[in-house]
């Protein structure tokens, strides 16, 4: 055996799970897509909160007791 990498490969063969190479661009594209989805949902939540009736008092606040 040449080391742990062969042992990990043997383990993958027995369990049926395996690792596959993918282009870096695909991974980066996926990460960007996820981030944009989160940004879009955050913006829609902020807009919804602004339309809810109530009093919005800007902060930050400091209390002296």
N, C-alpha and C positions, 0 to 999 in steps of 0.2 A: 504494500500500500504506500501511496505517495503522500497521504495526509488526510486531513479532515474533509477535503472537497470530494474525494472518492466515497468516503463514508456517507456524506450527505446525499450523493447521487444514488447510492445503494438504497438508502432509506426511502427516497422518492419513488424508486422503482417498486418497492414492496407496498407502499401505501397507495399507489395509483396517482398521487399528486405529482406535479412537475412544474418546473420553472421554464418560462419561454422568454426569449429575447424580444424586445419591441423597440422600435425607433424612439429616440429621445423626443422628437417632435410630437409623437403621439402622446407621450406622457405629459409634456408641457401643455399641449392643447387641452388635455383632460383637466389638468390643474387650473388652467385659465378659465375653462368653461364652468367648473365648479365655483370658482371665485366670483365670476360674473353673476352666476345664479344667486349666490349669497348676497351680493351687493344689491341686486334687483329686489330681492325679498326684503332686505333691510330698508330700502328706500320706500317700498310700498307700506311697510309697517309704520315708518315715520310719518308718511302722508296720512295714514289712517288715524294715527294718534293726534295729529294736528286738527283733524276734522271732528274729533270727539269734543262735545261741549264741556267747558270747564275753564278754570283759571290756570294759565301757565305762568308761573313766576320764574324769571330767569335766575340762575345761580351763578357761581357757587355761593354758599352761605357759610357764615361763621357764627357760632354761638359763644357768648361769653357768660358763664354761669358764676 
